[in-house]
Amino acid sequence: MNSESTILIVDDNPETITLISRFLKQPNFYFLKANNAEEAYKVIQEKVPDLILLDVIMPKTNGIDMCIELKKNELTQDIPVIFVTGLSDGWNKKMAFDVGAADYIVKPILKEELICRVDTHLKLKKAMEKLEQMVVTDELTGAYNRRFAYEVLAKQMETAQRSKESFVVCYLDIDKLKQMNDQFGHEQGDELIKTVVNFLNHFIRKSDYLFRMGGDEFLLLLPRMEIQDAKLFLERLRNDLNKESIQNVVADFSFGFSEYRSGDEHTVSELIQKADSDMYNDKKRKKGILL
């Protein structure tokens, strides 16, 4: 494995933790350690590991029960859990896999077996993450795709209802893309799209989402932001973006908004449509067409 991986070792025997750490010692492995489930939960809140090595027999909460809780939690449900235990009977092995374990290693620990199984499950996890990322992202820009936009907006509505918060949806349309494609070709048109997307990604918050809805159209989700603040934010972004150009065509976009507040009964489609209509009005204004 080339990229750094974080491994949490949970065992009530400090000697076992030391042994596993020594067997797996590699420049790209970073270890977290806990002597019981309660300590492990606290560690996970600070840093979510890529893989967990878990003993079965521990005081208070045993490994089986801990694994059950991990698989219930959205934060930890996809972390592969490998049991490392002295229990070699078939019943305990079946129980471990039934509760969601990725693998099962019987003590005494063989170094080569441990390394092989850990490497395998880390590679599988990273491969799955890459596949999941490909499913929800746009190939050209790396922005999230249209299908994922509807999924995220639905969840954001649920969050807004529970937390009594609002959020803003901004619909963007890149200006002069057709002109760019017709005059200079689609390769330069793609450069214009990527220039705008890279610019937006540089300035939006970590909590914001950028989706490509198709062609030159994008959607920005701005959680916990009032619509007036969103308008000022987008105006500043547009003014700064206007300093960029491709083939002497100034990079620019038109935009429109819709807002969702706790208690609203708008559907996802209605929210997007409202922002899209507002964006179209902005585009007409920029072309000097009277509304």
NORGISUL-V176414 format. One record per pair of residues at least 12 apart in sequence whose ideal C-beta (glycine too) atoms are under 6 Angstrom apart, sorted by sequence separation. I is the first residue (numbers start at 1). GAP is how many residues later the second one is. D is the distance in whole Angstrom. If there is no record, write none. Layout:
<<I & GAP & D> <I & GAP & D>>
This chain:
<<136 & 12 & 4> <177 & 12 & 6> <180 & 12 & 5> <209 & 12 & 4> <83 & 13 & 5> <258 & 13 & 5> <67 & 14 & 5> <103 & 14 & 5> <208 & 14 & 5> <17 & 16 & 5> <207 & 16 & 5> <258 & 16 & 4> <32 & 17 & 6> <258 & 17 & 4> <83 & 18 & 5> <88 & 18 & 5> <257 & 18 & 6> <102 & 19 & 5> <256 & 19 & 5> <81 & 20 & 5> <82 & 20 & 6> <81 & 21 & 6> <82 & 21 & 4> <83 & 21 & 5> <84 & 21 & 5> <86 & 21 & 4> <234 & 21 & 5> <257 & 21 & 6> <7 & 22 & 6> <36 & 22 & 5> <80 & 22 & 4> <174 & 22 & 5> <256 & 22 & 3> <12 & 23 & 5> <36 & 23 & 6> <256 & 23 & 3> <4 & 24 & 5> <5 & 24 & 6> <6 & 24 & 5> <7 & 24 & 6> <8 & 24 & 4> <9 & 24 & 5> <10 & 24 & 5> <12 & 24 & 6> <37 & 24 & 4> <255 & 24 & 5> <254 & 25 & 6> <4 & 26 & 6> <256 & 26 & 5> <1 & 27 & 6> <52 & 27 & 6> <54 & 27 & 6> <56 & 27 & 6> <255 & 27 & 6> <254 & 28 & 5> <37 & 29 & 4> <51 & 29 & 5> <52 & 29 & 5> <53 & 29 & 5> <54 & 29 & 6> <56 & 29 & 4> <71 & 29 & 4> <254 & 29 & 4> <10 & 30 & 5> <55 & 30 & 6> <227 & 30 & 6> <53 & 31 & 5> <56 & 31 & 6> <64 & 31 & 6> <68 & 31 & 5> <67 & 32 & 5> <227 & 32 & 5> <67 & 33 & 6> <203 & 34 & 6> <64 & 35 & 6> <177 & 39 & 4> <8 & 41 & 4> <80 & 41 & 4> <174 & 42 & 4> <199 & 42 & 5> <6 & 43 & 4> <173 & 43 & 6> <6 & 44 & 5> <7 & 44 & 5> <8 & 44 & 5> <9 & 44 & 5> <10 & 44 & 5> <11 & 44 & 4> <173 & 44 & 5> <5 & 45 & 5> <80 & 45 & 6> <12 & 46 & 5> <172 & 46 & 4> <171 & 48 & 6> <195 & 49 & 6> <170 & 50 & 4> <141 & 53 & 6> <143 & 54 & 6> <168 & 54 & 4> <192 & 54 & 5> <191 & 55 & 5> <196 & 55 & 6> <141 & 56 & 4> <167 & 56 & 5> <195 & 56 & 5> <152 & 57 & 6> <168 & 57 & 5> <188 & 58 & 6> <165 & 59 & 6> <168 & 59 & 5> <188 & 59 & 6> <149 & 62 & 4> <168 & 62 & 4> <184 & 63 & 5> <143 & 67 & 5> <144 & 67 & 5> <146 & 67 & 5> <143 & 68 & 6> <143 & 69 & 4> <180 & 69 & 6> <149 & 70 & 5> <51 & 71 & 6> <141 & 71 & 6> <176 & 73 & 5> <138 & 74 & 4> <175 & 77 & 4> <175 & 78 & 6> <174 & 79 & 5> <172 & 81 & 5> <173 & 81 & 5> <172 & 83 & 5> <170 & 85 & 5> <171 & 85 & 5> <170 & 87 & 5> <23 & 88 & 5> <168 & 89 & 6> <169 & 89 & 5> <23 & 91 & 5> <168 & 91 & 5> <167 & 93 & 6> <166 & 95 & 4> <164 & 98 & 5> <160 & 100 & 6> <161 & 101 & 5> <160 & 102 & 5> <169 & 102 & 5> <171 & 104 & 4> <171 & 105 & 5> <169 & 106 & 5> <173 & 106 & 6> <171 & 108 & 4> <154 & 114 & 6> <153 & 115 & 5> <5 & 117 & 5> <150 & 118 & 5> <1 & 121 & 6>>
